[in-house]
Structures are given as C-alpha cells and as structure tokens.
Amino acid sequence: MAKKFIDIMDTTFRDGFQSVFGARVLMNDFLPAVSAAKEAGINHFEFGGGARFQSLYFYLNEDAFTMMDKFREAAGKDANLQTLSRGVNTVTLDTGSRELIDMHAKLFAKHGTTTIRNFDALNDVKNLEYSAQRIKHHGLKHEVVVTMMDLPPNCVGAHDAEFYEKCLREILDSGIEFDSVCFKDASGTSSPEKVYQTIKMARRLLGDNVHLRLHTHETAGVSIACYLAALEAGADGIDLAASPVSGGTSQPDILTMLHAVKGKDYDLGGLEVDKILKYEDVLHDCLKDYFMPPEATQVSPLIPFSPMPGGALTANTQMMRDNNILDKFPAVIKAMREVVEKGGYGTSVTPVSQFYFQQAFNNVMFGPWKKIAEGYGKMVLGYFGKTPVTPSADIVELAAKQLNLEPTTAPAIDIADQDETKSIAYTKAILEKEGIEATEENIFIAAACKEKGIAYLKGEGKVMVRKNSDTIKPATKSGSNQFSVTVNGHNYNVEVADGFDNFTLKSITPAKESSQPKDEPKAVSSTGASNEITATMSAGVFKILVNIGDSVKAGQTVVILEAMKMEIPIEAGCDGEVEEILISQGQTVEDGQLLVKLK
C-alpha cells in the first residue's frame, strides 16, 4: 500500500525569516537558497505577504513586488508560491477599504503569487468574505483559515474544538469560495489532543476531497507532536522550514519532521534527506553573517500562558533592541497574560498579537492600563470586527474614554470604506504632491506603509539589518588610551596600553548607567512646567511638528516618537516659543534625551 502523500510548504523565506530575523533578510542574500530548495525538490513555498511586505520598506529599503518577481524566477514557473493575507487587513496592521483589498489581490496575482492564505485574527467571517471574493476574482487559489491558540489558564468560551467547529461552519454557511482549508496556530500553543480533535472534526465536515492542513510553530515545544496528531486525524499538508530558520520561534525543521515520520505511512512531499541537507548547507552559507537572536532558537514554557507568535516575538525583540529596551521584554511577556484575558480572546496572530504586545508594553512602561494602545483599544471597541467573547467592560470603558471613540458593531470593511484616508484617490493625491508616479504598485505601497512607504518611494529608505559585524559598535575615544565600547547593547569603558604595532588590554569595566531609574514609569503627555521637552522613552523620531520660532501651548504635541509600531506623542509642558530643535526625523533618541527647547 502506497504511503499517503503529504504536501509540504517551505515557510523558510516568509515565516522563517519573520520568526527568526523579524523579517529583515535582504533579497540578494537569500535568492541562491531558493534555487537550492528547488533543486532539492521543493515546489511549494511561502514567499511573501504578512510582515514580509511592510518590513521590506520599513527595514530593508527593498521593494516587495520586485522581490516576488525575482523569487518566481528562481523558483520556476510551476512552483506554488503562497502569500499570507490578514483578511480585511491584507498585509497591514489596519483595516483596508474595498478598493485596497481588491488592489492587494490584483497586484499579488500580477507579481507571481499562486495561492493566498487568508485569515482573520478574530475568526470573524465577515472579515474574510470580500477578500476571498477578490482573491478568486483575480485568478488566485484561496486558502481559507481558522486561527488557533490556547487560552491562559481558567479562561473559557473560545479556542477549543467546539469553537473551531463553529468557525468552520460559519465559513461554509457564508458561501466563501475556497480551494483549501488551513488551521493556523501562530503561537504554537495548541495541545496535540486539541489539534487531533479539531482536524478530525474538519475532515468530517469537509469530506475527503478538500485539502486540509495545519500550520504551527515550535515556540511552545509541541509542534512535532501537533503535526503527528494532525496527520493521524487526516491532514493533507503541513508547513516546515529549513535550518537555520527552523525550530525555536519558527516551524519545525524539514529534516526533523522527516525523522519523526520514519516507519509511518506518510510521504512528506517526496523529499529526500540528502537533498535537503545540501539545501540547508546553502541556506546556512547565505545567512552566515546575520545575527541570530538567542530568543529565536529557544522553546519557551511561558508562551502557553502569554501566547506570543514566533513571528511577532522576534519582530518585537528586534524593535526593542533598536530602542535599547530589550531588558523590558520578560516583563512585557508576563503582562501579556492579563491583556489576553481582558481583550476578548482574539487569536494571537497579526495584527491582534501586535495589539496584545503593544498593550502589555504600555502596561509595563507607563503603569497598568494607564495608556490604552490604539490598536488594542479599537479591537475591544469593535473596530476590527467581533471578538470571540465580549471584552472586559472596564477595559472597553477605558478604551472609549482614552481614544474618544464609541463601541461599534458595524462591519470593519464598511468603517474602512467611510474613511477618506483609505481611498485610492487620497493616496494618489499624496503621491502627486510628492512628485511620485501614481502606479498601482506605488499607490499600494504608500497606502500600506504610510510615511515609511513614501520615504522609500522618495529614495529616503534606510537599511536596518542586524548582522554579526554590527553587534560591536565602533569605539569612541574618550582619552589618549581610553575608549567607550558598546557590545550587544551594553556599554564598557576600555583602557589599553600602546605597543609597537598593536594594543595591550589593560582593563574593561562596565560603564555607569544613567542616573535616571529605568523602571520608573514616566508620563507620556507632559514634561511638567519645564521649557525643555524630553523623550519619554527610547524610540525613533517619527515626526517633528514644530519649527524654530513657532509659538506652542502647554499640552500641544510637538514631536511624535515611534516605538514598537506605535506613535508616542510628546507634548509641551508649558507655553513658549521654540528656541532649539535638537533632533532630526528618523533619529533614534534615548529615554530622557532633550528634543526641543522653548524660551
């Protein structure tokens, strides 16, 4: 009897890069590995979408559409190239209008996509209906998704097999056209037994002819057991990655899974160990210069309590490294549990996972529930759709008050259509003002990436890739033979003795930390009555809203910082006239750094 053929999608170049490097891998560095994967017999790739759209403009100064075209060339015309889309959000953190959702499907079809995996983090089927229609309209295969995770202890009401059956029945009743069904656990927190019961249920509802697959991560340490459970329950496909971007926060390694099914009646994509070894050798060589975040290689026992997806975990730690606040990460993960418990049980996958993290981050940095993150607040108020259960009433009240918004039950796509800033005409006008050609690609880049998309299109993008050569910053000389050196974010004073053609190390001592207590939360909105306006945390300068000579009022926002994909307004503490602006747009500033001086 022939073994059952199991389709393997190689997630290396999308979810693997996202989960390990926060999506920050340059195109020309990895394309040789795509050719090697093809030679190894891999014909199904996840190659774009998700965070691997915005990240190319935010951090790589590369065009996602060009990357997709070159990937298609390397993978060949017959490869099944798949992207990830967030339903009404497509490839952004915000909801899109019908115009933009249609443009997303049209452009991804134009640039080499075969299949779009389409999910909604709230499992609100209304958020999938129009995007599914446009995906099929533009000739693409549609893989509809039910998103999964485990809830923190003592939380009930969603995310069990019965809940997933309800979600799947709603998809079937809606009439959404699809080519395959995926159960997606981005945090890897579902138990093997729940996976088995869920896939068994889906196979019963869908019959034997619908392609059914599971996606999970190794983050919580149970991914292989979950995949084996899914295969036993009748799944037709699973997602795997190649070393060094496998395991840890990513998908299990292809070789590991081949080993796990030895002696079982499954043929994993016809793949052979020796050929995969050669492919992984090429990939290792392509990525050998990239800094491997230690958290990307770890299995965390805390993740089932605070379900943070692998792809979001390293993206967030990379941003925290950029802002010199990585020491706060354990506290933020711990704080996530309460944020999930009170937020209505949306699945912890983008964009909801980012909302959870941003709110937990705010709770750590500014005090519990002192500052509602915009995305989290809009989610509990209903602006992204219906949450699986009703959010805590006190949090809904706080969000309404702080964001000055009323709760809503209107469909998210209708709200987006009513927002002029989400229209194609609005974005075209911005491009024309900036002197940028209004191609469909440029319109979508600007609409999806806002100011950072415009900066890219104007040739002002920055490359923010962390390679091993970057982890030791250049020394700054503070004396004849004394230097200040930063290594992996820690400052040291180094003294050396001169030699004939080298230096002899005399001493290394940790540099003194700032006298500002790091753990003490500071108000976001004011610097008191001082005429010196300072940063409230380490962040990037997103916008400078005043010029020298401008008159400002107490409480007026003068600078907007950006950290963790959030905008942080910095307000004047008193009336005055702008005397000095000591920063520039795009600059990284430290907690307490002087930004603007008034007179």
Phi, psi and omega in degrees: 000130182291147177289151178287128179283126179248120179289131178250121170263126178276113183267005186313312193271001174234282184291325177299310177298319180296317187286332184258315186250014183061029178076006187265076176229127185286143186304310184290342177284328187254345185302325176301329180288332176296315177298321179294322178295319177299317179296332179280357177099008179277132184231004181228114185234144161270118191235359180184189183078190184053218180287347178279018166257293182301322186299330180295325179276326183287319193236342189247348185055041179234159180262124182297325181290322175296318178301316181297319178298315181290327177296317178300318178300318183286323185278338180097157187292339184265355183291144173274103181258123189243143175238169181245130179230146186257047177059239182291345178269347186047252183242029178235176177269355183243161178290150180246154175285169177300324178301314184286326178295319176295317181297323177303308181297319181297314183287324179291326174295319180297327187253040163097000182284140174260314187228140171245122172275122194238117184229163170231127185295336179268357187055034175270108187298331178300332180282352181256340192296308184288319180298320178298317180300316182287326176300313179290323179302322183268017169083017181262157171281142183246119174255108182276150192231143162250124183270144188232158165189174169258147179274155172303156181307144177072009174262131182224163175118351179197173173059044164232177185300325179295321178296318180291329174295318177300316180297315181294320178297323178295322176297313181295319181290334182288341183082010177302129178275131180215159179254339179201165181234133178236137168259118191245117177246093185288338179264350179065030187258351179293143179281153179304321180295319178295320177300313181301312182294325181289313180294321178299317177298314182296320179296322179296317182286324188269342186082184187273349188262355179267130179290124187234129184219164178239141173236128176213179181232160181275359191311319182264359173089009184239017189294317181297316178299322179292319178295318178297321178295319180296318179295319179296328181277352175116014178293149180258346184205153175219163182250132181225162179231171181250144176295139016265011180251043177234165182068186179056236181282353186259195176282159174302155180286146178304315182295321179298317181289324175301321178292321184293335182259009176303131180084356178258164186271051178231135174252107183280087173063016183068016186282147181241140186303312185299321180289322177293323177301317179295317178300314182294329175298317179295316181297318177303316181294321179298325188253011188297335182271354184277138176291125180265107179299130183301328180292340181286341183259003188258151167261130185249123177288349181274342187299323177298337179272329178229081192293093178257119179301148179302318181294326178279329184301305183286331175298319180288319179293326176296319178294323178293323174299315181302326184259010176058039179229026182298336179298341181277350188301312180302321180293323180293316178300317178298320181289341182298329184303311180295323181297318177294315182302323185265353191265000177098007171067028168301147182295138180282079175214152184305136005271351185296322178301323178290325176296316178301313184294317180298319180291320176297320177300312178298320180296328178281317187281326189239000182104147184304119173062021176284331182223114179278122176295139187303312182297314179297316180299314179296326179296310182290340178273353174100007186281350176251005182120188184270124177287154182304321173231167181288128178296163179301134185298322182292327178286322176300316180296316178299315181298316180299319182290311185289323182268353181056048179228147175266149174301152182220153172241008179292145177302138184301323182291327177290321176298318180296320180298331181278353181267110183304327184290350179256018177264154177296321180300320180297314181291322178299321180296322178295316180298317180297320178297324181273358180074030181253135180300133185270059172288163178299320178299314181295323177299314182292320178300314181293320181291323183279328188246359175053228185301324181289329174293318177298317179300317178299312183294336177272001181080021182250015180290159180240149174263120181235069179255135181261106176250165185302326180291346182266351186284343171250112183281156179302141179286147174246128186279128181245358179195182185300321179226026181240137184226151168255125185236136176252122179236116180051039175087358180251137183265137179225145170264126183239133176241133181235160175249139181292143172232186184293310180225019176203187178241148173253127182289126179259317182200152171227125178227141177300138177289150179291138177285162175301147178289347178289120178298122186288332187274355184274115180296145178238150181297142181279327198268352187204152173250026182075211183268008183291149175273003176256121182259120187242162177289140180271352177192167174292129185193178173262151177277113183271311180215143171248117191261002181229164176236161177300132181098347179291145171270136180231156179252153175303132181090354179283135177286124182249332180220144171244120174268166177224128174211141178056037181062025177239145174269132184239106182286137176246122189251154175289140179272349180204170174289152176171184178244137182292116180264318182219143169242114190257017182224169174226157181297136181091347180289148172266131182240156181265160175303125179088357182290140179290127182255309185220140178243133179255162173226000000 
